[in-house]
Amino acid sequence: MESIGIGLAGFGTVGGGVYKNLEANRALLTQRLGASFEIRRIAVRDLSKLRPVSAPASLFTSDLAELIDDPAIQVIVELMGGIEIPLAFVRKAIAAGKIVITGNKALLAEHGAELFQLARERRIPIFYEAAVAGGIPIIKTVREAFIANRFESIHGILNGTSNYILTRMTDAGLDFEAALEEAQSLGYAESDPTLDINGWDAAHKAIILASLAYGFWVQSSDIYVAGIDRLTSDDIQFAAQLGYTIKLLATIKADADNAIEVRVCPTLIPSSHVLASVKGVFNAVWLRGDVVGESLFYGRGAGQDPTASSVIADLAESAIALESPRRCYGFTSHDLYGKLKPVEAVVSQFYLRLLVDDTPGVLAKIAGILGDAGIGISSVIQPEGHDAGQLPLVLMIHDANYGRTCEAVAKIAALACVKAEPALLPVETFS
Ligand code: HSE
């Protein structure tokens, strides 16, 4: 029976989950793979820290180099978090000829192009199922199960914390701060939830999915990202009145010229669409391939066990790769696409919410600015029950160019009758 040596870098929530579940299902995995996994070294920053999952003290080291230098370690599992230290470590692991498994979405989003190039040169795979949507096997699905397809679009709810907050704002009418506090008290949001809230955790995952689907590494500086921190309960209620639900949605699409659109932002989606029913901390990916048609993947996008499930799946891939080296390095670049569409060129329907003076002629001025820019309005609501003098005004905008819409909205914002910064959100109808 072959034994596969593993070096585990990081023993936090996910690292502990990998250790615990490898032990729990050892016999099953060994039977299924005809090989056994042996964690030979665990590198941690602080050896004295108490950890909820226990492992023999003899396995621990604070020296990452011990994992690289140990010839009995064939597979490195990087679950440290951060970017600079993991980057240097993964470079060394590849140079040393070790298979790399990582759950580090920020690392891959920022340095994927370099790391996969190194992996290809060294003929070493990098596996990263845990980096996107936790326990949902979307990487293997896009890379292998759907290899026959051109991806027309991929839409994802890729951050559990923000989806939990939006669900509570929508279903219980909580405001953003109260929903965030609740998410933190339940342990869903990190004590520093910045990347969850500002959209970048989901954006890192969208970059990885888009790069994999379209065969070129998408640069983080080229995509549009906005978080949920500026959403108001009013926006959620107005959207609901119009038949929409607001989600932090990753939108990845190819147009007829093979230009790729990648954005992550609060987006109105029809409340009847299946993604609108993805609630709480769950993640989902809904995609359209030209051969397979529509497919939906739903599951837990975070947490110890779901994420460990994906890391262990990558360990199984590593066992197969070690037994029978193949031409799969985790990401294959090609030149069928390669162009990213600037966000200004994106065409979408929009939701525009304004706070305006309650005086005659206001609507005409606003409609005039939109009309002059060639932007059509599909509906207008002026909700009742607000303070006299100022009122919210919600306009639904027909398909329009984002850049031109922003210019028109800037002119509207400068009107004396407009009293607060407008909220402009895309509307995705999936048509
Ligand atoms: N914090 C993330 C989430 C999980 O809330 O989905 C890790 O990416």
Residues whose N, C-alpha, C, O or C-beta is under 5 A from the ligand:
A	BS01	HSE	L158 N159 G160 T161 Y188 D196 D201 G301 A302
